[in-house]
Amino acid sequence: MGKKRSGGGLSPAQQAAKFLGVSVLAGAVMAGIALPAAGALGLAAKGSVEGFDEIPANLKQPPLSQRTTILDSEGGQIATVYSRDRTVVPLKDISPFMQKAIVAIEDARFYQHGAVDMKGILRAVNQNAQSGGVSQGASTLTQQYVKNVFVEEAGDDPVKVAEATQQTIGRKVKELKYAIQVEKELGKKRILENYLNITFFGEQAYGIEAASQRYFSKRAKDLTLDEAALLAGIVQSPSRYDPVNDEEEATKRRNTVLQRMADKGDVSRDEAEKAKQRPITLKVRTPRHGCISATQNAGFFCDYVERVLLSDPAFGKTKKERGKRWNRGGLTVRTTLSPRAQTAASQAATSKVYKTDKIAASVVQVEPGTGRILSMAQSRPYGLNQKNNETTLNLAVDNAMGGTYAGFQVGSTFKPITAAAALEKGIKPDQVYKTPRKITFPPGSFSTCGGKSTPGSPWSVQNELASEKGAFDMTSALGKSINTYFGKLEQQAGLCDTIRMAQKMGYIRGNNKPLSEEASTTLGSQESTPLAMASVYATFANRGNYCTPVAIDAVTSADGTKYQAPKAKCGAAMSQNTADTVNQMLKGVVEDGTGTKAGLSDRDNAGKTGTTDERKDAWFVGYTPNLSTAVWVGSDSTKIPMSNITIGGQFYDKVCGGCLPGPIWRTAMVGALGTEKPAFVPIDVPRGDTGEKDKGKGKGGDKDKGDDGGHHGRPTPRISIPPDLIGGNANGGNGHGGGRGRNHH
């Protein structure tokens, strides 16, 4: 067009001849003449046309890549994600000034010629011969559109992009034939509409709507004469005529467009002159794209949603098909994220753990009975700037969905699963085991689901304090996290039954491997994730019915096609009686046990604290009948013991499940819950004879709970416990499921 282009070393006569050769081909195509494959015109076999009959007759017009919008459950925008920032609009929603401007500068005879402008070709040949180079092209707007379709179809594949833009006569002829087909099938108005929607306008903006928003922060239908001329001028060379970086060059180009419009009679010369005098006034909208720009601190949830769309067969049978659909974009994804819950979770995650700490926190909330993920937050912001303590590692989920390699040991938060397995086996809550502080299970004490003895050496289990020995029933053992009790309970209930109960409740390993049949599982040795734990405890809240977690409610494409979003799969993991019993036993943890700092005084709630060896992980997982929340605190890379450590500006001699994750849990729950206060189904929980005088009747759980991780003392009712004693430590050992050692509360 107006920019002089190099002839690649050819003489002026050779360049003119080459251009004329294309012109002759164009005339032949227009006339419908079948040319020889290669010979009469001297075309090389490569980079040319092997035979006109081999060129497809139908234009392949792929759906244009557009932005995908991710919404929360109330319709609020979380983020826009795209490979190309584009919003397709109909011609009626594009300013008439814009329509006239692009035609005036790119193809003034657009409405007079067909797919190929022979008059324009002859004019260009003459001009190029006179200038001694190729200073003027002759591609019609239709031909440009066809070329853009090829480039769009190539996507980000460098090989295909090179093929779509290679400077060969073969490609040019292919474009010509497609252009003829397009003119026949689409007509001028549809071609103009498609062209304006596919063309690149610089500054990452594809299509006129995105360009209008990028440069002027307005809709394309509202563009004024001078604004439309500016955008039309950019198309030929987006970098050269970029008004953001070179206002002077952009102004000259805009005025050239205005002059062309006046010469064509699209506007009066007076209107054009007035528009030329106006200074360029931009209102640039900085592109916010991807999960990094997510609102509501929901970057990790946004990332999870993207991974669901790329992995779930509901959105394509193959990985390639799902990837192509995602890159094409144009989707509106309505998610399960609750703005209220997300705000609460985000505030909670950062309330006691700073982003600059070596320790991190993760908070996840799930709705019992539906599996809907209501929030997902952590103490470090989502992003790529490590200097700002940002990360894209999602601490809430498993490795396959963007989480850590293995997940985190869950400590004593696993014990309620063992309790549920025992209750289902017919073992009563009043089951009493009398044990010393430390016991050893000899080889052969546990059997796999195949009936074989678990391999390995004897398994020694030890409680934290020397005072933690004697008789315990299920309620008191849960409240005080007695490791020896749960070793014996797992032995009686059966290792296989315990593993199967965990599986039915949605307990998964963070590394996506199957659960191992290891005796130390009852002490939480097999790593899992906050999302999995929130879903496990939601099973108790839902009276024994487990639902798979889901993040997406609905997906709609740009053309209105609705995709069937994956639904939660729900099923009974245990009887309602078993779940009701566990609920009552765990109520005591938040009422007067290890989780008192987490407890909600205005409604029924239950939960369990957990810490692991050397306090490298600390948990609180709890719930009401209508909300389940898991909180994990620890280090996401090299495991750091949380003793004599400052976190969130506060010094801890020993971090425990009740003293750090517990208060975070409480903040998240208080902020997320509404005024509705459903209650647990009341049930009498029989108590065993442990020799203690005040055991309570079992309603609401044990009234004599010790702390989760350290068991520093065994308080009687109405006796206060020093804050530094609540939440203690782990129950020793390596806790890695190899049949050796202890795990924590």
N, C-alpha and C positions, 0 to 999 in steps of 0.2 A: 504494500500500500504506500503510504507516504514515506516510510523509512527505507533508505537505501540499503540493499542487502548485498553481501559479497557473492561473486559468481563462482567461488571455489577454484580460482585459477584459470578459468576459461576466458578466451578472448571475447570481446563484445559480440563478434559475429557468431561465435560458438554458442554463447549464452542466448542470443536471439534465436538461433536455430533450434536450440533445445526447447526454448519456450514455444516456438512455432510448432515443434513436433507434438507437444502436448495439445496445442490448439487444434492441430489436424485431427488428433485422436478424439478430441472433444467433439469436433464436427462430425466425425464418423459415428461416434456413439449416438449423437443427436439424431443422425439420419438412420440409425438402426443397422449400420453396415457391419457385417461380421469380418473382423480383420484376421489376417494370418497370425498364427501363434507367435512366431518369432522368425523374422527373416526379411520380409519386404521392407520393413521400417528399420531393420537393424537393431531391434530390441534384444538385449541380453536376456538369457533364460532366467537369471536370478534378478530379483527386484523388479520384475516386469509382469506382464500378463501372459500366462501360458495359453490361454484361450478364453475368449469372451464367454463362451457357453458355460465355463466353470464358475463364473462369478454368480453368487446367489442372486436371485431376482428380488427377494424380499429383504427389505432393510431390517436388520436386527437392532431394535431400539430397546436397550435394557432399562429397567426402572431406574430413575435417577437417584443417586445416593443423596440422602437427606439426613437431617439431624433427628436423633431419637430423644424423646423427652421422657424422663423418669419422674413420676409423681408420687406423692405420699398418699395415704388412704383417704385423705380429704380433698385431693385434687391439687394440692400445692406443689409447685415445682421443686424437685430436689436437685436435678442436674440435667443438662443436655449433653449428649454424647454423639460424636459424628466422626467419620473419616473425611467427609466434606461438609462444610457448613452451608446447607442449602435448605430453603423452604420453597417448595413448588407452589406457584400461584397461577390462576387462570389469567388470560389476557385482559379480562375486564377489571382485574385488580392491579393492573400495571398502568401507570400514568400515560396518557396519550402523547405527552411530550417525550417520554422515554421511547415509546414505540417509533415515533417519527425520527428521533435523534439517532437511534442505532441504525435505522435504514439509511438515513442521509449520509452517515460517515462510513458505513461498511458496504452498502450495496444500493446506491441511489436509484438504480433501475430495477429494483427488486420486483416491483409490481408489473413491469413491462416485459421482462424476459422469462424464459423457462428456467430449468435447472442450470443451464450454462448460458452466459452472456457473451455471444459471439462478438458483438460490437465492443464490449469491454475488453475482450481478448485482443482484438486488432488494435485497439487504442493502447493497450499495455505493451504489445509487441513494438509498436512504433515509438512509444515513449522510452522503452528500455534500450532500443537500438540507438536512439539519439543520446541517451545519457551514458552509454558505454557500460552499462551494468543492468542488474535487475532491480530497478527502483520502484517498479509498480507491479502489483499482482493483479489477477483477474478472477480470483475465487469469488463466487457468489455467496450470499448469505446462506443459501441452502447447502452449498458445498462445505462451508465452514461448519455448519451444523452437523453434517455427516462426519466430518473429521473429529469433532468434539464427542460424538457418540462412540467412535472407535476408541478415543482416549478414555472416555468414561468406562467403557466396557473392559478396558485393560486394567482398570483399578490401580493397585499399587505394584503390579507385576512389572518389573523393569524391562523384561524381554518383550512383553506385549505392548508396553508403552512405546518402546523403540520401534516396533513394527508399525504401530499406529501413526507414528510421526516421521517415518523414514522418507527421505527425499528421493523417491524413485518414480519413474513413469508408471510402473505397475500399480503403485498405491494410488497415484493420481487418477488413473483410469478407473480403478475400483471405486474411488470416491464419486467419480462422474456418473457411473452407472447407478450407484446407490442414490445419488442426488436426483436422477431422473425418476426413479421409483418413488422417492419421497414426495416429489412434486405431484405425481399422479395420485398418491394415496392420501396425503395429508392436506394439501392446499396451502395457500400463502399464510393465512392467519394462524393455522396450527403450527406451521414451520416457525413463524415469528415467535409464537408463545414458547415453543420448545427451545428455540435458540436462546431466548432471554432467560430461561430457567437453567440451561446447561452451562452457559458461558462463565468463564473465570474472570472476576473483576478485581483480582488482587486482594491483599490483606486477608487471605484465607477465606474470602467470600466467593461462593459459587452460586450463580443465579442472581437475578436482579433484586429479589426480596432480601436476601442476605446482605447484598451490597448496600442497599438502601439503609438497612438497619446498621451496618457497620460504619458507614461514613456519615450518615445524617440522623441515625436513631429514629427513623420514621418508616412507615409502610411505603412500598413501591408505588402504590396508587396515589400517594400524596406528594410525589416529587414535583418540584417546580421546573420551569424551563432551563434555568442555568444549572440546576442540580442534575437534571437528566442529561444535559450536554456533557457535563463533567464525567459522569459514569460511562456514557457511550464512548467517550474519548479514551478511556482507560483500556478498553478491550484489546486494542491492537498491540499494546505493550504495557502490561500491568505494572512492571517494575519501573519503566521509564516515566510513565505518566501518573505515578502514585502521588496523590495530592498530600498525603501525610508526610512524605519525605522530600518532595520537590514541588512546592506550590507554584513556582514560576513556570516550570515546564508543563504542569497540569493546567495552568491557566491558559497558556498558549494553545494547548490541545483543545481545551473546552471551547475557546473562541473559534477555532477552526471548525468545530462541529456546528456551532451557532451560525457561522457564515454559510456552511453547506445547507443548513436548514432554510436559511433565508433565500439562497440561490434556488432551492427547489420549490419555494413558495409554501413551505410548511409553517413558517411564521413570517411576519412582516419584517422588513429591514429595520424598522424602528424598534420592534420588540427585540430583535437580535442585538442591536447596538446597546440597548438598555441592559440586557442580560450580560453583555461583555463587560460593562462597567462595574458590575457587582463583584465585590471581592469574594473569594472562596471562603465560605463559612462552614466549617465542619463541626459536627457534633459526634465525634468518634466514640463508638461503643466498643470497649475492649472485649475481645472474644473470651468468653468464659465457657470452657469446654472440658468435658470429662468429669470423672468423680473427684478430681482435685478441687473443682469449683463447687462441689456439692454444698447446698445450704444445710442448716440445722446440724452441722458437724456430722453429717451422715455419709461421709466419704467411704467408710468401710462397708456400710450397708449397700451403698451404690455399687461398689466393687463386687459385692456378693451377688447382687441382682444381675450384673453383667455376666458373671460366671455361670449363673443358673441358665440364662438365656443361651449361653454358648455350650452348655453341657446337657441340658435336658432334651430328650427326644421329642417332647411336645413342640419344640421350635425347629425341628428338622431331624430327619432320620440319621444323617451323618454329621460328623464334625465339620466337614467341608460345607455342607448345606447350611448348617447353623451359622458358620462364620460368614458366609456370603450374605445371608439375610441380615446379620448384625451390621456388617459393613455397609450394606445398602441403606440401612437406617429407615427413617420415616415412621418409626414405631412410637406409639404412646403407651408407656408401661405404667400401669397403676399398681402400686405396691401396697404392702400391708403395714408400712411404717406409720405409726401414730405420732403426729407432731407433738402431742403432749408428752407421751412416753419418751420420745427421742430427746426432747429438751431436758426432761428429768434425768435420763440416763447420762446424757452428756455432762450435765452439771455435777452429777454424782461421781462420774469417773474422774473428773478433774478436781473434785472438792478436797481430797486428801492425798492425792498423788500428783506431783507436778510433772509437766512434760520434760523437764530437765533432769528428773530423777533417773537413776539407773534402774529403778523399779518401775513397772508399768501396771495399769489396772484395766480390766475389761468388764463391761457390763452388757448383759443381753437379757431381753424380756420377751416372753412367749405367752400367748393367750391359751389357757387350758381349754380343751374341747375343740379347738380349731387348728392349732399348730401355727397360727399366724405370728410371725416375728414382728413385734411392736417397736423394738428399739435395738440398736447395736452401737455401742460407743466405747471409746477407750481414752486413756489419759494423754496419749500422744496424738497430735493431729495427723490427718491423712495427707500425704504428699511426698515429694521426692527430695526436698531440701533437708538433708541430714543436719546441716548447721543449725536449722531451726527445730531440730528434734522431730522432724516429720518422718513418717514411715508408711509404706503400703502393706506391711505385714499385718494381716488381720488376725489378732489374737483370739478372736471369738470362734473361729471355725477350723475345720480340719485342713490338712495339707492340700488336698485336691481342690479346695475352694479358696486357696490363697492364704492358708494359715501356716503355722510353724511346721517344722518337719515331723514332730511327734505329738504335739499337744502337751498337756501338763498332767502330772499325777494329781489325783483328786482327793487323796487322803480319806478322812473319815466321812466325807460326803457320800461315799459309796455304801456305807453301812446300812442305811435304810433299804437299799436294794436287797442286801442279804436278809434283812428282817422280813421283807415282803416274800422272798423265796421260802423262808422258814414257815411263815404263816400259811402260805399256800400248800406247804407240805403237811400241814396239820399241827405244827409245833405252836404251842400257845404262848401268849405274851408273858405268862407267869413262869415260863421255863427259867429255872435257876441253875447257874453253873458256879461252882465254888472253885476258884483258882488262886494260885500264888501269883506274885507279880510277874513271873516269867514261866512259860511252859514250852515244852518242845514236842512237836509232832514228829514221830518217827516216820521213815519212808513207808509208803503204803497206806498212810492215814487218809488220803484223798484219792478219789477215782475220777477218771476222765469220763466223758460221755460215751466213750467206747468200752468202758468197763475196765480199763487198765489203770494201774497205779500211776500217780504223777511221778515223773522222774526226778532225780536230784537227791540231795542230802537231806537230813532232818531239818525241819523248819522250826526255828525258835521265834516265839512271839513274846514281847515284853511290853508292859505298861510303863508309863513315864516315871511315876513316883513309886517309891517303896511302899507307900501307904495304899496303893491301888491294888489291893488283893482282897480275897474273901468272896462272899456270895453276891451275885447280881442277877436281876431278872432282865428281861428285854428292855423295859422302859428305862431303868436306871443305867443299863449298859449303853444305851443310845445316848442318854443325856451326858454321861461321863466319858463316852468314847473309849470304852474298855476293850482294848485290842484282844486280850486273851479270851474274853467272852465271844467276840465275833469270829475268832478262829475256831472255837468249839462249835458255835452256831452254824458256821459254814460246813463244818465236818458233819454235823447231824443232818442239816438240810440237804447236803450234797453239793459238791463243787459244780457238777453239771447243771443242777437246778438253779444254782446261783448265777452261773454264766448265762443260762437261757433266760432267766428273769431279766438280767441286764439287757440282753438283746431285744427282748420284747418291749422294754421300756425306752428303746432308742439310744442306749449307751453305745457309742462308737469310739474307736481308737483314733487319736489324732493323726496317725500315719496311714489311716484307711486300711490297715490290715485286720484280719479277723481277731476276735478276742482269744487270747491264749488261755488254756486250761491250767491256771496256776493258782495255788492255794492263797497266795498273798493278794489275790484280786479283791478279797473282802476288805482289805485295808487300803484300797484305792491305788494299787501299784501300777495299773495299766492306764496310761495317759489318755485323757479325753479332752473335750473342749467346753468352754462356757455355753455355747449354743446347745450342745448335746445335753449338758447337765440341766439347763433350764427346761429342756423338753422332757427329760427324765422326771424331774420333780413336778412338772405340769401333769404327769400321769397320776401322781398322788392327788393333786388338786382336782383332777377330773374323775375322781373315784375309780381309778384303775384303768381308765381308757387312754391309751397312748395315741397321739397324732403326730405324724411326721411334720417337721417344721416347714413352713412355706413362706415365701417372700413376695410373691406376685399374685395379685387379684385378677388382673385383666391385661391383655395386650391387643392393641388395635393398630393395623398398618395404615399408611397414608391414604390408601384407597378405601378404607373402611372395613377391610377384612378383619374379622375377629379370630384370634388364636385361642385355643383352649388352654388356659393356664393350668399348670399342674396343681391338682387338688391335694389336700392333706389326706393321707391314708390313715384312718383311725381303726383301732381294734382293741379288745380287752387284753390287757397284760396280766391282770389279776382280778380277783373278785372285788366287788364294792366293799364288802366287809373288811377285806385285807387292807384296802386303801384307807378306809375310815379309821381303822385301828392305827395304822402308821401316822395318819394325820394327828390323831389325839396324842400319840407318843411324842411327836415332833413339836407339838404346841408348847410343851414344857421347855424346850430349848430356848425359845424366844420369850417365854414368860418369866422364868427364873433360873435358866440354865446358862449355858455358854454363850447364848445369843441374846442376852438381855439388852445389849446396846443396840441391837437391830430391831427388837420387837416393836410392833405397832399396838398401841394401847386401845385404839378405837374400833378394832375389828379382829375377827379370827385370822390368825396367821401362824405359820409353822416354818421350820427350817432346820438346817444343820450346818455347823461350822466344820472346817477341815484345814489342817496344815500337814505338810509333808516333812520328810527328813531334813534336819537342819533348817527348817522353816524356809525352804526355797520356794514353796508355793503356799498361799493362804487363800481359803475359800469361804464364802457364805452363799449357800443356795437355799432359797426359801420361797414361800408362796402364800397367797390367799386363794380362795376358791376360783377367782377370776383373773389371777396374774401370777406368773412364775418368773423369778429373776435369779440369775446366777452372776456372782461377782468373783472374779479371780484377781489376785495381786501377786506379782512375782517378776522375775526377769525373763525377757523374751529371747535371750541368746545364751551367754554364759550364765549358768545358774548361780545366783548370789544368795548366800545364807542371810536371812533377815533377822539378825541379832545384832544389838548395839549399832543400830542404823537410823539415819534420819531420812524420813520420807514425808514429802509434802510439808517440810518445815518442822515436823514433829519428831522427836527422838523416841525410838522404841528399843527397850532392852531385849524384848522378844516379841516379834509380830505374831499375832494369833488370829484365827478366823473371826473371833468375836470382836476384836479390838480395832481392826482396820477394814477388812471386807464387810463386816457387819454394819457399821455406820454408813458405809457407802451404799449398801443394799437398802438401808432404811430411807436414805435421801431419794434414791431412785423410786422406791415404792410409793412414798408419800407424794412425790410429784406426779407420778403416773396414774395413781388410783383416783377414781371419782367419788361421788357421794354414795354410790351403791355399795352395800356392805353385806354380801352373801356370807352365810355361816357354813362351817363344816357340819356334816351330819354327826350329831352326838352319838357316842357309843361308849359303853363301859369297857375299860381295858383292865382285865384281871391282873393283879399284882402277885408276884411270888414272895415266899417267905425268905427274906434275906437277912433277917435278924434285926432290921432297922425298925424303930418304933413308929416313925411317921413316914409312911410310904404314900399316903393319899389313896384314893379309891380308883385312880386310873383315869378319871375324867380330866381331860386337859393335860395329861402327862404327869411325869414325875415331878415332885416338888422338891427334890433334893439333888439337883444337877450339879456336877462339877464342871470345870471349864473344858473346852474342846481340846486345846493342844497342850496344856501343861498340867492340868488337873492339880493345881496348887491348892490343896485342901478340899474338904468335902463339906460344904456349908449346910447347916440345918436351916429350916424356914426362918425368915425374918432376921437372919444374920447377914450383914453386909460383907461383901468381899472387896478387898483393896483392888483398885482398877488394874494394877500391874499384875494381878494374879489371874485375871479373867482371860481366858483364851489360850493359855499356856502354849505347849509345844507339841511336837510330834512324838509319836511313840517309838522313836528310835529306829535303828536298822536302815538298810539301804532302800527298802521299799520298791525295788525294781522287779518284783514278781518272779525272782529266781528261787523262791522258797527260802530265802535267807532274810531274817530281820523283821523290823517293825515298820509300821507306817503310822501316820498321824491323824490328828483330829482337825 
